Amino acid sequence: MSVYVDPMLQCFRSKKWRYDSACHLVGDTVAELHAFAASLGLKRVWFQNSLLPHYDLTTNKRRQAVKLGAIELDVKSFIQKARTCRNA
């Protein structure tokens, strides 16, 4: 069981997201994703249960996630992994 992050991408700021970039944190299971997110200090209300269950991360949280064991994937590998996580 693992959690994964994709590369940081540029994004638009909004009332919900005040940063210029973000990445996604996904897990092999939603339970594992929530547990890992909690270890990062993320709030459960930030979970996005959409087509791809995930948390958005800032640059600093991504760095922290990698230090805690999140696996870094390139965009192509992340999309492939996201498809399997979505179906878990």
N, C-alpha and C positions, 0 to 999 in steps of 0.2 A: 504494500500500500504506500502511495506517495502523493505529494502535492507538486504542482508545477506552476511556473510563471513564464509568460511570454515576454518579448522585448518591450521596452518602454516605447509608447507611441504618442505622437502629438495629438492633442484633443482640444476641444473648445471648453472654455470655462462656462459655468452655469451657476445657478443658485445652489445646486446640489454638489457641484464639483468645482473647486476654486483653483485647480492646478492646470498647468499647461500640458502635462503629459500624464499618462497612466499605463498600467499593465493589468493583466488579469491573473488571479490566483484560482486555480481549479484543483480538484482532488479526484482520486480514484473513486471515492465515495463521498457523499455529502456529509456524512458523520465525520469522516476524517478531515474534510475541508473545514468544517466548523471548529473542530478541536484545534487544528493548526492556526486558524484565524484567531481564536481566543488566545493562543500563545503569543501572537503578534500584538495583542491588545486591540483587535478589531471588534467593533460592536456587532452583535447579531443582526441588528436592524439594517446594517450596511450590506447584508447578503442580498444578492440579486438572483432570484429564482426564476430566471428567464429560460430561453431556449438552451442557454449554457449557464448552469448554476455556478456563480463565481462571486468573488470579491474584487473590487478595483483597488489597486495599490499605487501609492506615491513612490517616487524614486527611493526615498529612505526606507519605506516599508518593504519594498522589493529587495533592497540590499539586506535588510534584516531577515527577510524570509529565506533568502539564499543561505545566509549564515546558519539558519536553523534547519537547513536541509532541503528546502524547495529545489526542485530540479529545473534548471534553465533550459528552455527549448527555443529553437528558432521558430519563425512564424509557421512554416510548413509543418514542422513536427508538432507544434502546439495545436494547429487545426486538426491534425490526425488524432492527437491525444484527446482533444475536446470532444470529438465524435464518440470516442469510447467512454469518456466520463459521463457524457450526456445519457448514454444508454445503460449505465450501471445501476 
